[in-house]
């Protein structure tokens, strides 16, 4: 008895797509790739480009802080309310981060402090307003970070800029079949 065995070889065609030729659906699919998503978030939240760092560096009277997205524990610790509130007013002139009512409150409490004799009551007022201002600034920083890691923003960055080329290089390509970007490694 003779048996004939037939082998079938399935070949798959891999489509290499240049990163500058991606479609909207390619960008959306790439957001499902955790490695690509992590690199995009790292790119959009680079400390050197964060708006928050521009004004944060100008604040005085701050002893410690941790600022990030809503998923993080965020705080701004003030150790000198007078210095902090004065610097917050300067920051406000350049960045307009605080509501007008709070800016007025800062001006009033600073004026009261400068025109009165030192007392626990005026120190408490300074500290209370300082707490409100620091909370407001923390909320601003969280909002910025949340926006920078949001899907709509990440899609916008990928579509309008050469972000993926900046991250992966000009020789990288996208494979739709497995939703990966190939460069030196595969993400």
N, C-alpha and C positions, 0 to 999 in steps of 0.2 A: 504494500500500500504506500502510495506516494502522497505526501501532503505539501500543498503549496501555501506558503506564508507570504502574505503581502503586508508590507509596512507602509504606513502613510506618515509622511512627515508634514507637520503643520508649521508653516512659517508665518510669523507675524511681522508686520511691517511697522517699524517704529518711525514715527514722524517727528523729526527734529524741527522745532519751531524756535526761531530766533526770538529773544526776549523783547525785541522792539516790534514784533509782529503779533503780539498776543491780542486776543479778543476779550470782550467784557466777561464772557463765560469762563475764559481761561483765568482771568484775575479772580473771579469768584471761587473757582475751584481751588486755586492756590491758597485761598484763605482757609481751606479745610486741611491743608498740609501744615502740621504743627511746626515743623522745622522752618518752613518758609515764614509762617506767621511769627514765630519767635524772632527771626532775623529782621522782619519788617518792624516789629515793635521796638526792638533794640535800635534800629535805624531812626525811627520817628521820635524816640525818647532820649536821644543822645544828649547827655547833660550840657554839652557845649552849645546846643541849639535851643534849649528850653527857655521860653519866655520867663518862666518862674525864676530861673537863676539870675536873670538880668536885674530883677528888683530885689531878690533875696540877698544878694551880695551888698546891697546898699543899706540894709537894716542894721541898726546898732542896738545894743542892749539885749541881744539874743544870745542865749548860752547854748542852746541845742535845738535841733529840729530833725524831723523825718517827714518828707513830703513825697507823696506818690498818688496813685489812683485810689478809688474808693475801696478797693480790696485790701488796702494796706492800712496799718495803724499810722495815722498822721498827727503830728503835733509840732508846735513852735513854742519853745520855752523862753520866756522873757525874764531876764534877771535885773533889768534896769528899765522900769516903765517910762521914766521921763525921757531917756535917750531913745527908747524904742518908739514912743509916740512922736517925738520930733522927727526921727528918721522916716516914720510912716507918712508924715505929712510931705516930706520931700519926695518920697516914692510916689505918693498920690499925684503930685504935680506932673510927673513924667508918665505915669502908667494908668492913672484913673481906675484904681482897683476897688475903692471903697465907695459906698453910697454917700451922697452929700450930707445926709443927716448925721452919719457917723463922723465925717470930717469936721462938721460943726461941733460935735461933742468933743472931739479931740482938741480942737482949738480952744474951746471953753475950759476944759479941765487943765490944759497947759497954762492958760492965762491965770486961772485960779491958783494954780501951784506957784507960779512966778510972782504973784502979787500978794501972797499970804505968808504967814509965818509957818514954819514946818509943823505939821501935826499928823497924827495917825489918821484922822478923818480925810485929809487931802491926799495922803499916801494911798489910802484905800480906794478913793475915787480914781486916782491914776491907775492903780492896779486893776480895778474893775473895767475901765475903758480899755486898758491894755489887753485884757483877756478877750474882750469883744473884738478888738482889732485883729489880734492873733488868730482867733477863730475864723474871722472873715478871710484873712489871707490864706489860711489852710484850705478853706473851701475853694478859693480861687485856684490854688495849686492843684487840688484834686480835680477840679473841673477841666483844667488844661490837660492833665494826664489822662483822664477818662476820654476826652475828645481825641487825643493823639493815638489811643489804642482802640478806638471804635472802628467797627467794620466800614462804615461809610467813608471815614477819613482814610483808612488804609487803602481802600479801593481807589479813592481819588488820587492819593500819592502814587500808587502803582500806574494808574492810567495817564496821569498828566506829566509825570517826571520820568526820568530814566532811572528810577529807584532800583529796580531789579538789576539793571546793568551795573549801577554803582555798587550794589551788594555782591553780585556774583561775577562780574566781569563781562567783557564783550564777547568772549568765546562761549559763554554758557548758553544752554538751550533748554527748552521745555519739552517734555514728553507728555502729551495728553493721555496716552494710554494708562500711565501709572501715576499721573499728576505729580511728577517730580521735575526738579530743575537739576540739570547736570552741569557740573563745572569740574573742579578737581575731584569733588565727591558728589554724591547724589543727595539732594534734600527733597 
